[in-house]
Amino acid sequence: LERCLASLDNGKFGLAFSSGLGTLTAIITMLKSGDHILAERDLYSGTNVAFVQIARKLNIAVDFVNLADLDNVEATMKPNTRLVWLETPTNPLLKVVDIVAVCKVAHKFPGVSFQGLVE
């Protein structure tokens, strides 16, 4: 499965997890103390709790914003932002996030390692 997924994106490696929260935990632990995460305000409650409980214990700051407001997204980005987390459609409100537009904003900040993650 992992090799097949990697080949779809012309990648060398792929990872598969048994749950979205397993994926989230693995990604958060790749960040380091002092990093910043920007996440959609309307998230699955388990994702929100994971950000609050796991990331903040690791001294990783998290800001929750409405990703449809691109001016606010850009204003909330920081030099230490390493992750922009979005889920689309959102849960529970089923808002559709414009992944391309959010990624364009994120690409203005060279430190962002991950963006546009969709479960």
N, C-alpha and C positions, 0 to 999 in steps of 0.2 A: 504494500500500500504506500509506504513512504517513498519508495523509488518511483512508483507511478506518479504520485503527486509532484515530486521534484521534476520529473520529465515534462509534465504539463507546463511548467514555468521555465523550462530549460535550466533548471537548477541542478546542482551537484548532490544536494542532500534534501531530505524532507523529514518532517517529524509529524507523528500522529499521536494524539492524546485521547484518552477515553472520555473526556468531558471538557467543556469550555472552561470551567474553573481550573482544571488541571493545566490547560494551556495558559491561562492568565497567570497562575502561580509561577509557572516556568519562565514566562516573560518578565514578570516583576523581579524575580530573583536574578535576572541578567543585568538589571540596572544596579546602580551603586548609590550609596548614601550621598545625599545632596542633589540627586537628580530630580527632575520634575516631570509629572504626567499631566496631560490635558485630556479629559474624558468627557464624553457626552453626559449631560445632566440626566437624561431619561435612559437609564440603564436597567438591565435585569438586576433585581435587588441583590442577588448573590454576588454579582460583579461589583456592585457598589460597596458591599460589605467587605469584599476582598481588598479593594483598593484602600478602604479606610483602615482595616485591621492589619493587613500584611504590609502594604507600602509604607504606611506611616510608622509602623514599628521599625522599618528599615531606614527611617529618616529620609523617605522619598516623599516629596510634596505632591499633592494631588489637587487639581482644580477641576470642578465640574461646571461645564458651560453648555449653552445651547449651540450646537455645532452648525445650525442653520444661520446663525448670526455671525457671518464671516469677519466682520469688523471686530466683534468681541473675541472671536477666536484669535485673531492676530494680536489684539491688545493683551490677551492673557498668556500668549507664548512668551517664554523667557529664554535667556541664553543657555540655561541648563535643562530645557525641555528635551527629553529623549524619547518620549512616547506620546503619540496621539491615538487615543483608543476610541473607536466608534463601533457601534452595532447598528446594522440597518437591515430590515426595519427595526426600530427600537422596540424594547419590551418594557412596559406593557402598552404604550400608546401607539405603536406602529408608525411612528414618524419615519419618513425616508430621508436619510442623510445623503447629501450630494458628495460622494466620496472624492470625485475628481476636484471639486472646488476646495474641499478641506485639505486635500493633498497639495494643491497649489499653494495654499497659505503655509502649510508645514514645510514645504521645500524652500521657503524663504529663510528658514532657520537651519543652518548646516548641522547642528548637533542632533537633530531628530533622527533616531535610528530606526524606528518603526512607525508606520502610519497606515491607516486604512485596514486595520485588522477586522475581519468579518468572520464570525463563527457560523 
